[in-house]
Amino acid sequence: MNKAYLSLGSNLGNKKENIENALKYLESESVHIVSVSSYYETEPVGYTDQDWFLNMAIQIETSLNPYELLLYCQEIEQKLKRKRIIRWGPRTIDIDILLYENIYMNDEKLTIPHPRMIERAFVMIPLLEINKDLMIDQKPIKDIVKNMKKEEIRKVCYE
């Protein structure tokens, strides 16, 4: 099994339910969820005229290769009625592959590590929560988070 990290986010409809449904779909014969971060509310990045997001990160083990995992995530986004109308726009669900083993790749279909992840608190803070010893581009995640500009982000506690 291969270790990977994913980011999940939603800002349309019942955000928490959208993420919970995505987690249910993700768990399968080929994907096992190992660790789940807390939920975080975050201000939108890029296209800012939209509702705040609910985000989280997860660690998975998977038998899928990176391209198969990407396709699997996109199929789940389609099941949850994601529409790609505006870049960085509102969405029912967004599932991004952040890291996959120690693989570095960059082509028209997939870039690993995720190209803008180290600039985004809504990715890095939940990721730090689930693995404080993670190395990204040979840098400790703790140092990346400590030195980054943090957009508005707050932990959400659900009962």
Secondary structure, DSSP 8 states (H G I E B T S, - for coil): -EEEEEEEEE-SSSHHHHHHHHHHHH-SSSEEEEEE--EEEE---SS-SS--EEEEEEEEEESS-HHHHHHHHHHHHHHTT----STT---S-EEEEEEETT--EESSS-EES-TTGGG-HHHHHHHHHH-TT-EETTEEHHHHHHHS---SEEEE---
